[in-house]
Every structure is written in structure tokens, then in C-alpha cells.
Amino acid sequence: MQISLRLKEPLIARLNSLVKRSGRSKTALITESVIAHLAELETIYNAEETLKRIKSGKEKTYSWAEVQKENGLL
């Protein structure tokens, strides 16, 4: 899939600088950046969803002592 986007000059300058330093293409660097940021966003959204379930009582939490006891570590 092809996507177009507009970048402001400071970001373009940083991207061009990294292209020169790394020897990689703009496409490769942008793709790598999107992959990394998507992973971060997925982690954040998953954590927010888990927190909502905890606050609503739909998901239980355990203390570290409970985990240790349950797994025979105490």
C-alpha cells in the first residue's frame, strides 16, 4: 500500500540527515519508525484497556506476595 504524508521542514531535515548518515532510504527509515511507534501505541492502548477492566472489576490484580505464594516461591 502506498501512503503519502506531509512533513514539516524540521522533520524533513532530520530525516535527510539520517538518510545521509545511515545510507538507508527515506522509505526504510519511515517504515522502521512507524513499526516502532505502532508497537509503542499498541502497548499503551493495551495497558489502558487493562486498566479500564481492572477499575470496572472485570479483571483481578494480584500482589507480588500473592504471586510468589501461588507459585511456591515463599
C-alpha positions as CSV (number, residue, x, y, z in Angstrom):
1,M,0.0,0.0,0.0
2,Q,1.2,3.5,-0.8
3,I,0.7,6.3,1.6
4,S,1.6,10.0,1.2
5,L,2.2,12.4,4.0
6,R,3.3,15.9,4.6
7,L,6.2,16.6,6.9
8,K,7.3,19.9,8.2
9,E,10.8,21.2,7.4
10,P,12.5,20.4,10.7
11,L,11.4,16.8,10.4
12,I,12.5,16.6,6.8
13,A,15.9,18.0,7.7
14,R,16.3,15.3,10.4
15,L,15.2,12.6,8.1
16,N,17.6,13.8,5.3
17,S,20.4,13.9,7.8
18,L,19.7,10.4,9.0
19,V,19.5,9.2,5.4
20,K,23.0,10.5,4.7
21,R,24.4,9.1,8.0
22,S,22.8,5.7,7.7
23,G,22.9,5.1,4.0
24,R,19.3,3.9,4.2
25,S,16.4,5.2,2.2
26,K,13.7,7.5,3.4
27,T,11.2,4.8,2.9
28,A,13.2,2.3,5.0
29,L,13.6,4.8,7.8
30,I,10.0,5.9,7.9
31,T,8.8,2.3,7.8
32,E,11.1,1.4,10.7
33,S,9.8,4.5,12.6
34,V,6.1,3.6,12.0
35,I,6.7,0.0,13.1
36,A,8.4,1.0,16.3
37,H,5.8,3.7,17.1
38,L,2.9,1.3,16.4
39,A,4.4,-1.2,18.8
40,E,4.5,1.5,21.5
41,L,1.0,2.7,20.8
42,E,-0.3,-0.9,20.9
43,T,1.3,-1.3,24.3
44,I,-0.2,1.9,25.6
45,Y,-3.7,1.1,24.3
46,N,-3.5,-2.5,25.7
47,A,-2.5,-1.1,29.1
48,E,-5.3,1.5,29.0
49,E,-7.8,-1.3,28.2
50,T,-6.5,-3.5,31.0
51,L,-6.7,-0.5,33.5
52,K,-10.3,0.0,32.5
53,R,-11.1,-3.7,33.1
54,I,-9.4,-3.5,36.5
55,K,-11.2,-0.3,37.5
56,S,-14.6,-1.9,36.4
57,G,-13.9,-5.0,38.4
58,K,-13.7,-7.2,35.3
59,E,-10.1,-8.1,35.9
60,K,-8.4,-9.0,39.1
61,T,-5.0,-7.9,40.2
62,Y,-2.5,-9.8,42.4
63,S,0.1,-8.6,44.8
64,W,3.7,-9.7,44.3
65,A,3.4,-11.7,47.6
66,E,0.3,-13.5,46.2
67,V,2.1,-14.4,43.0
68,Q,5.1,-15.7,45.0
69,K,2.9,-17.8,47.3
70,E,0.8,-19.2,44.4
71,N,4.0,-20.3,42.7
72,G,5.7,-21.7,45.8
73,L,8.3,-19.0,45.9
74,L,7.7,-18.1,49.5
